[in-house]
């Protein structure tokens, strides 16, 4: 590109004085067009790439500034749910139920692993690059899914499938109180996810999690709004 541009410039300089004004202006205009096109071809893609990276960095910085403190509160709340010593969690409520399999009453090894991992996770949050905020959210949601699936929904399915009359009134009340506390946490996080997704203009946070439902004979559900297997089987039998 530089060769033809230099040749055109030399031709203009050589013949410029002998050309009519209209041709002089035309030659200058062509020179400017070729120069701008050459610069765009050589540097344009790089400039566009740099500009996109700057825009993404600014966008992530704004997301961090607006949502990071709120996100940290959810990490702290999940850390509290993972504490073996707390009595306001669903794993604690399941641990007090004597008639479900022992491995679902209190999987202590998994609780211990999650507690340790969340401690390290909170330390890493203090040092993470702002551009990695979506990755940070994704990792947190992976931890939350493990907790929700293994420590909440699996034991709940065991309780749902057993004879509800084997549960004492105290066990049911303890479960329901802790269930409401935990479901409120999930709903708060879902509201947070929808808000940050709107601000980001794309999905970077999960806006729905399956939730344990109330315990009731024949009407228990594995998640809010999802029919249980027992109710489906009853419907098929009626057909």
Backbone bond lengths (Angstrom), bond angles and torsions (degrees), N, CA, C in turn:
res aa  C-N    CA-C-N  psi(-1)  N-CA   C-N-CA  omega(-1)  CA-C   N-CA-C  phi
1 X - - - 1.465 - - 1.529 111.96 -
2 X 1.322 116.02 -35.86 1.465 119.45 -177.35 1.529 110.19 -67.88
3 X 1.380 118.48 -34.72 1.465 121.52 -179.10 1.515 112.92 -60.83
4 X 1.357 118.48 -56.49 1.471 119.22 178.65 1.532 112.43 -60.14
5 X 1.324 116.83 -35.53 1.454 119.80 179.37 1.525 111.23 -65.23
6 X 1.338 115.68 -42.54 1.468 119.44 178.25 1.517 111.06 -66.06
7 X 1.367 118.15 -39.94 1.466 121.31 178.50 1.521 111.20 -63.22
8 X 1.346 116.71 -42.01 1.461 120.05 177.91 1.513 111.22 -63.88
9 X 1.319 116.47 -41.01 1.459 119.90 178.67 1.523 111.48 -63.13
10 X 1.349 117.35 -41.78 1.463 120.96 178.16 1.524 111.21 -64.06
11 X 1.339 115.95 -39.91 1.472 119.23 179.31 1.517 110.89 -65.41
12 X 1.319 116.48 -39.51 1.466 119.80 179.80 1.526 110.18 -65.05
13 X 1.321 115.53 -44.66 1.472 118.74 -178.89 1.535 110.39 -63.25
14 X 1.348 116.95 -40.01 1.465 121.21 -177.80 1.524 111.75 -69.15
15 X 1.315 116.17 -43.88 1.469 119.05 -172.72 1.516 113.80 -101.39
16 X 1.328 116.41 -0.77 1.464 119.21 -171.36 1.523 111.82 -58.19
17 X 1.353 116.35 -44.68 1.467 119.46 -174.34 1.521 111.84 -67.92
18 X 1.347 118.14 -28.49 1.459 121.14 -176.79 1.525 113.49 -88.53
19 X 1.319 116.96 -7.52 1.461 120.03 -179.19 1.518 111.54 -85.52
20 X 1.333 113.36 154.06 1.457 118.53 174.03 1.537 109.42 -70.50
21 X 1.339 118.49 156.02 1.479 121.12 -177.55 1.526 113.56 -53.56
22 X 1.343 116.32 -38.28 1.469 118.87 -179.22 1.519 110.27 -63.06
23 X 1.329 118.35 -43.59 1.452 122.12 179.29 1.530 111.39 -68.98
24 X 1.340 114.97 -34.19 1.476 117.49 176.97 1.535 110.97 -61.93
25 X 1.333 114.92 -46.73 1.468 118.26 179.56 1.537 111.52 -64.60
26 X 1.334 115.13 -36.54 1.464 119.20 178.88 1.517 111.34 -63.91
27 X 1.342 115.97 -43.92 1.453 120.32 -179.65 1.534 110.99 -64.95
28 X 1.306 116.65 -40.90 1.477 120.01 178.33 1.524 110.40 -64.11
29 X 1.340 115.90 -41.63 1.463 120.00 179.20 1.524 110.98 -62.39
30 X 1.359 116.09 -44.26 1.461 119.40 178.49 1.519 111.25 -62.50
31 X 1.314 117.34 -38.20 1.454 121.32 178.97 1.528 110.88 -62.77
32 X 1.331 115.23 -43.58 1.469 119.12 179.21 1.523 110.96 -63.96
33 X 1.341 116.97 -42.91 1.463 121.09 179.89 1.519 110.83 -61.46
34 X 1.335 116.33 -45.89 1.459 119.85 -179.20 1.528 110.31 -65.00
35 X 1.316 117.63 -39.15 1.465 120.98 179.52 1.525 111.12 -63.94
36 X 1.337 116.51 -45.29 1.471 120.30 -179.53 1.527 110.08 -65.10
37 X 1.350 117.16 -43.41 1.460 120.57 179.40 1.514 111.31 -62.92
38 X 1.330 116.93 -39.50 1.460 120.78 179.82 1.524 110.92 -64.98
39 X 1.315 115.41 -44.00 1.468 119.60 179.57 1.524 110.62 -63.33
40 X 1.352 117.00 -41.21 1.468 120.16 -179.73 1.524 111.43 -63.88
41 X 1.364 115.61 -44.30 1.460 119.23 -178.09 1.525 110.86 -64.05
42 X 1.334 115.84 -41.23 1.466 119.68 -176.81 1.518 111.86 -75.07
43 X 1.340 116.60 -44.03 1.469 119.70 -172.16 1.523 114.26 -112.74
44 X 1.346 117.88 -10.70 1.465 120.21 -172.12 1.512 113.92 -61.05
45 X 1.327 117.07 -49.96 1.464 120.13 -177.60 1.524 111.25 -62.78
46 X 1.337 115.28 -37.91 1.467 118.85 179.04 1.526 110.72 -66.63
47 X 1.330 116.04 -42.39 1.473 119.71 179.40 1.523 110.44 -63.76
48 X 1.350 116.64 -42.19 1.468 120.01 179.11 1.518 110.78 -63.69
49 X 1.329 117.16 -42.00 1.462 120.92 179.39 1.530 110.92 -63.07
50 X 1.336 115.91 -43.82 1.468 119.60 178.71 1.526 110.48 -63.80
51 X 1.334 116.71 -40.86 1.460 120.52 -179.30 1.535 110.98 -64.83
52 X 1.333 116.65 -39.38 1.463 119.45 178.20 1.525 110.90 -64.90
53 X 1.326 116.46 -41.31 1.465 119.72 178.41 1.522 110.98 -63.47
54 X 1.336 115.75 -39.45 1.473 119.28 178.46 1.523 110.19 -63.89
55 X 1.335 116.57 -42.98 1.463 120.22 179.33 1.523 111.58 -62.29
56 X 1.350 116.65 -43.46 1.463 120.54 179.34 1.525 110.48 -63.99
57 X 1.340 116.21 -41.72 1.465 119.97 179.39 1.519 110.85 -62.60
58 X 1.337 116.32 -44.10 1.470 120.27 178.91 1.530 110.51 -63.18
59 X 1.343 115.90 -41.35 1.465 119.58 -179.50 1.522 111.16 -64.34
60 X 1.339 116.32 -43.71 1.461 119.62 178.40 1.527 111.18 -65.66
61 X 1.328 116.11 -37.26 1.464 119.40 178.02 1.527 110.55 -61.80
62 X 1.333 116.69 -41.98 1.468 120.34 179.02 1.525 110.94 -66.63
63 X 1.354 116.79 -38.52 1.463 119.65 177.32 1.522 111.01 -63.32
64 X 1.330 115.52 -43.34 1.467 119.88 178.78 1.526 110.18 -61.80
65 X 1.320 116.10 -45.50 1.473 120.26 -178.14 1.524 111.57 -62.44
66 X 1.339 116.54 -36.03 1.460 120.67 -174.80 1.522 112.82 -85.87
67 X 1.366 116.99 -35.34 1.464 119.78 -168.34 1.522 115.10 -118.70
68 X 1.316 119.41 -8.84 1.458 119.46 -172.30 1.530 112.16 -64.33
69 X 1.325 117.44 -43.73 1.468 119.96 -179.30 1.526 110.97 -62.79
70 X 1.316 116.40 -40.16 1.464 119.93 177.62 1.525 110.52 -65.57
71 X 1.335 116.55 -40.93 1.460 120.69 177.21 1.527 110.62 -61.59
72 X 1.321 117.67 -40.86 1.470 121.53 179.42 1.524 111.25 -60.85
73 X 1.336 116.76 -34.19 1.464 119.99 178.08 1.524 111.13 -64.83
74 X 1.330 117.72 -37.34 1.467 120.30 177.96 1.531 110.74 -68.54
75 X 1.331 116.90 -36.61 1.464 119.94 176.47 1.527 109.62 -62.87
76 X 1.331 116.50 -42.73 1.469 120.47 179.05 1.529 110.95 -64.44
77 X 1.320 117.01 -40.04 1.469 119.92 -179.17 1.523 111.12 -66.74
78 X 1.341 117.25 -39.90 1.455 119.08 176.69 1.522 110.65 -66.60
79 X 1.316 117.30 -35.14 1.464 120.49 176.02 1.516 110.92 -61.59
80 X 1.324 116.49 -37.57 1.461 120.03 177.50 1.529 111.04 -67.00
81 X 1.333 116.79 -41.40 1.464 120.04 178.28 1.522 111.46 -63.87
82 X 1.331 117.42 -24.54 1.462 121.31 -177.21 1.519 113.36 -89.34
83 X 1.334 117.04 -3.41 1.455 120.01 -179.62 1.531 110.70 -75.61
84 X 1.305 115.39 128.15 1.465 120.91 -177.90 1.522 112.43 -67.36
85 X 1.326 116.61 -22.80 1.466 120.70 -174.30 1.526 113.56 -88.30
86 X 1.330 117.67 -8.87 1.466 119.14 -176.08 1.525 110.50 -82.39
87 X 1.336 115.40 144.32 1.467 120.36 -178.40 1.522 112.57 -106.10
88 X 1.348 118.18 6.32 1.463 120.97 -179.04 1.523 111.77 -108.83
89 X 1.335 116.90 26.68 1.457 121.04 -179.43 1.521 110.47 -114.80
90 X 1.325 116.13 159.30 1.460 119.95 177.64 1.533 112.96 -67.33
91 X 1.354 120.60 -39.33 1.471 118.36 174.56 1.520 112.52 -56.75
92 X 1.322 117.21 -35.26 1.469 119.87 176.95 1.531 110.40 -66.33
93 X 1.351 116.15 -42.77 1.467 119.71 179.52 1.520 110.61 -62.65
94 X 1.336 117.44 -41.02 1.470 120.30 178.39 1.527 111.01 -67.30
95 X 1.325 116.55 -34.20 1.467 120.13 -179.68 1.524 111.50 -63.96
96 X 1.320 116.73 -25.84 1.456 120.56 -179.23 1.525 113.23 -87.34
97 X 1.326 116.94 -5.81 1.460 120.00 178.42 1.529 108.76 -87.52
98 X 1.285 116.78 120.07 1.458 120.99 -172.04 1.520 113.61 -82.79
99 X 1.333 119.36 -18.00 1.455 121.03 -170.60 1.527 114.52 -103.59
100 X 1.301 118.99 10.41 1.458 120.40 173.79 1.527 108.15 -104.09
101 X 1.346 118.50 159.58 1.471 120.15 -177.85 1.525 111.72 -55.46
102 X 1.325 117.55 139.80 1.473 120.97 -176.48 1.523 113.69 -56.10
103 X 1.345 117.85 -35.36 1.465 119.34 -177.31 1.524 112.17 -67.21
104 X 1.348 117.67 -20.55 1.452 120.83 177.37 1.526 112.19 -95.35
105 X 1.314 116.89 -12.89 1.461 118.83 179.30 1.511 111.18 -72.26
106 X 1.316 116.20 -39.38 1.465 117.02 -177.15 1.520 110.37 -165.60
107 X 1.352 118.46 84.73 1.467 120.50 176.30 1.530 110.71 -73.92
108 X 1.301 116.79 84.14 1.460 122.49 -170.87 1.526 112.45 -62.85
109 X 1.330 117.23 -34.99 1.466 118.80 -177.64 1.523 111.00 -64.47
110 X 1.342 117.12 -41.44 1.459 120.43 179.14 1.528 110.53 -67.53
111 X 1.320 117.56 -41.33 1.462 120.88 176.52 1.529 110.64 -59.27
112 X 1.304 115.95 -42.84 1.465 120.69 -179.63 1.531 110.38 -64.34
113 X 1.330 117.13 -43.44 1.467 120.66 179.61 1.528 111.48 -63.84
114 X 1.322 116.86 -43.63 1.460 119.95 -179.88 1.524 111.35 -65.25
115 X 1.319 116.70 -39.53 1.461 120.21 178.52 1.521 110.97 -61.35
116 X 1.324 116.72 -45.67 1.465 120.42 179.48 1.523 111.65 -65.52
117 X 1.328 116.19 -41.69 1.455 119.19 -178.61 1.525 111.24 -66.22
118 X 1.324 117.07 -40.87 1.463 119.82 178.81 1.524 111.53 -65.18
119 X 1.333 117.18 -33.56 1.464 120.33 176.19 1.526 110.44 -62.96
120 X 1.326 116.88 -45.55 1.466 121.05 176.94 1.528 110.80 -66.41
121 X 1.305 116.08 -37.77 1.462 120.99 -179.52 1.530 110.58 -61.63
122 X 1.314 117.21 -43.29 1.463 120.66 179.74 1.526 111.72 -66.48
123 X 1.322 117.16 -32.79 1.461 119.84 175.35 1.523 110.79 -67.43
124 X 1.322 116.45 -41.66 1.455 119.70 -179.63 1.521 112.12 -67.92
125 X 1.338 117.03 -29.76 1.460 120.83 178.94 1.530 112.11 -59.10
126 X 1.312 117.14 -27.61 1.465 120.68 -178.76 1.526 112.16 -72.17
127 X 1.348 117.65 -18.12 1.455 120.68 -172.56 1.531 113.39 -118.55
128 X 1.315 117.94 -1.74 1.455 119.06 -170.12 1.528 111.31 -70.50
129 X 1.352 118.30 147.05 1.469 121.64 174.01 1.521 110.55 -67.89
130 X 1.317 116.79 142.63 1.462 120.73 -176.56 1.527 111.79 -61.06
131 X 1.326 117.67 -30.04 1.461 119.78 -179.70 1.525 111.74 -68.13
132 X 1.345 117.97 -14.19 1.464 121.80 -177.16 1.530 112.44 -97.86
133 X 1.319 118.41 13.60 1.460 120.60 -179.23 1.534 112.20 -58.16
134 X 1.355 120.05 -44.71 1.474 118.95 176.25 1.526 112.73 -59.91
135 X 1.330 117.25 -36.48 1.467 120.19 177.78 1.525 110.24 -66.64
136 X 1.319 116.64 -38.05 1.460 121.34 177.72 1.529 110.47 -61.17
137 X 1.323 116.47 -43.25 1.457 121.27 178.49 1.531 110.44 -63.79
138 X 1.330 116.35 -41.88 1.462 120.46 -179.92 1.526 111.16 -61.78
139 X 1.321 117.68 -42.37 1.468 120.94 178.64 1.522 111.17 -64.24
140 X 1.329 116.21 -43.04 1.466 119.39 178.91 1.519 111.02 -60.81
141 X 1.330 116.35 -42.64 1.458 119.29 -179.11 1.525 111.66 -66.46
142 X 1.333 117.01 -29.66 1.468 119.52 174.95 1.520 110.80 -64.05
143 X 1.327 116.24 -41.63 1.472 120.68 177.19 1.527 110.32 -64.84
144 X 1.337 115.55 -44.05 1.463 120.05 -179.76 1.527 111.05 -62.48
145 X 1.330 117.93 -38.19 1.470 120.77 178.61 1.527 111.15 -65.01
146 X 1.326 117.14 -39.73 1.466 120.31 177.42 1.528 109.56 -61.77
147 X 1.319 116.05 -47.13 1.467 120.37 179.69 1.531 110.31 -61.24
148 X 1.330 115.95 -47.63 1.458 120.37 -175.17 1.531 111.95 -65.84
149 X 1.332 116.14 -43.01 1.466 119.57 -176.31 1.524 112.78 -75.39
150 X 1.337 116.82 -44.68 1.465 120.53 -171.72 1.530 113.54 -88.91
151 X 1.308 117.54 -34.74 1.465 120.69 -174.43 1.528 113.66 -101.53
152 X 1.339 116.40 -11.64 1.467 119.31 -178.09 1.529 111.48 -120.58
153 X 1.336 117.09 -61.53 1.461 119.78 -171.92 1.530 112.96 -71.04
154 X 1.332 117.66 -40.04 1.470 119.30 179.33 1.531 112.07 -63.63
155 X 1.323 119.02 -49.66 1.477 118.19 175.35 1.528 112.36 -61.12
156 X 1.340 116.21 -36.50 1.466 118.86 179.16 1.528 110.97 -61.69
157 X 1.338 117.61 -40.35 1.468 120.22 178.38 1.525 111.20 -62.83
158 X 1.332 116.26 -36.88 1.460 119.79 177.46 1.525 110.67 -63.77
159 X 1.314 115.30 -43.77 1.471 119.55 179.73 1.520 110.53 -66.97
160 X 1.315 116.75 -40.18 1.459 121.25 -179.08 1.527 111.71 -62.10
161 X 1.337 115.85 -37.02 1.460 120.28 -175.07 1.533 113.37 -82.80
162 X 1.313 117.40 -8.51 1.457 119.43 -179.39 1.529 110.61 -93.54
163 X 1.282 116.79 169.47 1.464 122.10 177.54 1.528 108.41 -67.96
164 X 1.336 116.58 117.73 1.457 120.60 -176.44 1.537 112.82 -64.11
165 X 1.336 115.36 -20.88 1.464 118.70 -179.96 1.529 111.79 -70.59
166 X 1.327 116.56 -15.17 1.462 119.56 177.81 1.529 112.29 -77.12
167 X 1.327 116.31 -11.91 1.465 120.44 178.52 1.523 109.53 -89.49
168 X 1.299 115.67 137.21 1.465 119.69 176.86 1.522 109.71 -78.05
169 X 1.303 115.44 163.80 1.459 119.96 178.38 1.522 110.32 -62.36
170 X 1.326 116.84 -38.51 1.465 120.29 178.86 1.528 110.97 -62.79
171 X 1.338 117.79 -42.33 1.465 121.37 -179.96 1.524 111.24 -62.72
172 X 1.321 116.75 -41.47 1.464 120.50 178.89 1.524 111.28 -66.04
173 X 1.322 116.75 -43.64 1.462 119.96 -179.54 1.532 111.14 -66.22
174 X 1.334 116.35 -40.23 1.465 120.21 178.34 1.524 110.49 -64.09
175 X 1.317 116.47 -42.42 1.467 120.69 178.06 1.524 110.64 -61.52
176 X 1.317 117.20 -48.34 1.459 120.70 -175.92 1.533 111.29 -64.53
177 X 1.313 117.01 -40.85 1.466 119.73 179.07 1.530 110.70 -62.38
178 X 1.315 117.26 -46.28 1.463 120.91 -179.48 1.526 111.63 -71.93
179 X 1.325 115.90 -32.30 1.467 119.90 177.91 1.530 110.73 -63.08
180 X 1.321 117.23 -45.76 1.462 120.80 179.37 1.529 111.06 -60.65
181 X 1.315 116.18 -39.00 1.460 121.31 178.77 1.531 110.46 -63.53
182 X 1.314 116.76 -43.45 1.459 121.44 -177.90 1.532 111.69 -73.11
183 X 1.332 117.94 -42.48 1.464 121.20 179.22 1.517 110.35 -62.99
184 X 1.319 117.86 -36.71 1.461 120.64 176.95 1.528 110.62 -62.63
185 X 1.335 116.72 -38.01 1.466 120.94 176.16 1.532 111.03 -61.98
186 X 1.342 117.15 -45.90 1.463 120.34 179.30 1.529 111.39 -63.99
187 X 1.312 117.12 -40.69 1.465 120.21 179.45 1.528 110.90 -65.72
188 X 1.318 117.01 -39.53 1.464 119.99 176.63 1.520 111.05 -62.41
189 X 1.334 116.38 -40.77 1.468 118.80 179.09 1.526 111.01 -67.25
190 X 1.327 117.76 -38.51 1.460 120.58 178.04 1.530 111.12 -62.33
191 X 1.338 117.31 -39.17 1.463 120.43 175.84 1.528 110.74 -64.00
192 X 1.324 116.23 -40.91 1.464 121.23 176.33 1.529 110.46 -61.58
193 X 1.336 117.42 -43.26 1.470 121.81 -178.91 1.519 110.97 -63.03
194 X 1.323 117.28 -43.27 1.468 119.47 179.09 1.527 111.35 -64.05
195 X 1.323 116.42 -38.13 1.465 120.07 -179.58 1.526 111.38 -67.16
196 X 1.326 117.79 -45.31 1.466 119.79 -178.37 1.523 110.91 -71.47
197 X 1.332 117.59 -30.77 1.469 119.76 175.86 1.527 111.10 -65.64
198 X 1.316 116.95 -39.64 1.472 120.08 177.35 1.526 110.20 -63.93
199 X 1.322 117.09 -42.42 1.464 120.12 -178.92 1.527 111.24 -67.86
200 X 1.321 117.01 -36.91 1.467 120.86 -178.51 1.525 112.12 -78.76
201 X 1.333 117.40 -20.23 1.458 120.08 -177.95 1.510 112.89 77.25
202 X 1.315 117.70 11.28 1.460 122.68 177.41 1.525 108.42 -160.16
203 X 1.314 117.12 171.34 1.460 121.43 -178.17 1.517 109.85 -85.93
204 X 1.326 116.66 111.03 1.459 121.33 175.09 1.525 111.19 -120.11
205 X 1.330 117.41 -8.04 1.467 121.52 178.97 1.520 108.89 -134.04
206 X 1.310 115.38 147.44 1.466 121.52 -178.09 1.522 109.84 -80.06
207 X 1.323 116.03 125.92 1.463 120.46 -172.76 1.527 113.33 -101.59
208 X 1.353 118.32 9.19 1.470 119.18 176.61 1.520 109.82 -152.38
209 X 1.335 115.19 137.57 1.463 122.95 173.94 1.527 108.39 -133.20
210 X 1.341 116.06 141.86 1.457 119.45 172.38 1.519 109.45 -63.27
211 X 1.329 115.29 143.05 1.465 120.36 -175.61 1.525 110.27 -127.32
212 X 1.313 118.08 144.54 1.473 120.61 174.32 1.518 109.52 -70.22
213 X 1.309 115.36 146.27 1.459 120.26 -178.90 1.525 109.96 -107.13
214 X 1.305 115.45 -177.57 1.459 120.21 179.36 1.515 110.06 -70.57
215 X 1.314 116.55 158.75 1.463 122.55 177.40 1.514 108.37 -95.07
216 X 1.341 114.67 119.71 1.464 118.77 176.66 1.516 107.83 -153.77
217 X 1.300 117.17 147.22 1.462 122.40 -176.33 1.528 110.86 -62.91
218 X 1.338 115.61 120.15 1.459 120.82 174.43 1.504 114.61 77.67
219 X 1.339 118.96 -7.48 1.458 120.51 -176.04 1.517 112.59 -124.32
220 X 1.326 117.96 12.26 1.458 119.76 -179.68 1.516 109.92 -69.23
221 X 1.331 116.53 149.55 1.453 121.98 -179.27 1.521 109.20 -131.78
222 X 1.330 116.47 149.05 1.465 120.59 179.28 1.515 111.54 -77.52
223 X 1.316 115.93 -23.20 1.462 119.83 178.76 1.510 107.65 -153.13
224 X 1.361 115.12 163.12 1.443 119.64 179.81 1.528 109.10 -59.52
225 X 1.334 116.73 121.68 1.450 120.51 176.11 1.518 115.07 82.20
226 X 1.348 119.17 -1.08 1.469 121.25 -178.96 1.514 109.28 -105.88
227 X 1.347 119.84 124.29 1.467 121.93 -177.72 1.509 111.34 -68.31
228 X 1.306 117.15 145.37 1.458 121.74 179.69 1.508 110.43 -77.91
229 X 1.334 115.60 164.29 1.450 120.71 177.57 1.521 111.49 -63.94
230 X 1.334 116.39 -37.01 1.465 119.91 -178.83 1.518 111.25 -63.83
231 X 1.355 117.15 -38.75 1.457 119.73 179.81 1.513 110.77 -70.34
232 X 1.371 117.31 -36.78 1.464 120.08 177.33 1.516 110.43 -63.33
233 X 1.345 116.21 -42.76 1.454 119.65 -179.95 1.510 111.56 -64.89
234 X 1.346 117.51 -36.80 1.446 121.64 177.53 1.511 110.64 -62.48
235 X 1.387 114.81 -42.45 1.465 119.21 179.54 1.500 112.06 -63.24
236 X 1.343 117.55 -40.64 1.449 121.46 179.23 1.527 110.72 -65.29
237 X 1.350 115.83 -38.74 1.475 120.09 -179.67 1.527 109.74 -64.15
238 X 1.340 116.14 -40.18 1.459 120.00 179.71 1.523 111.31 -64.76
239 X 1.376 115.82 -35.77 1.455 117.62 177.40 1.527 111.06 -65.26
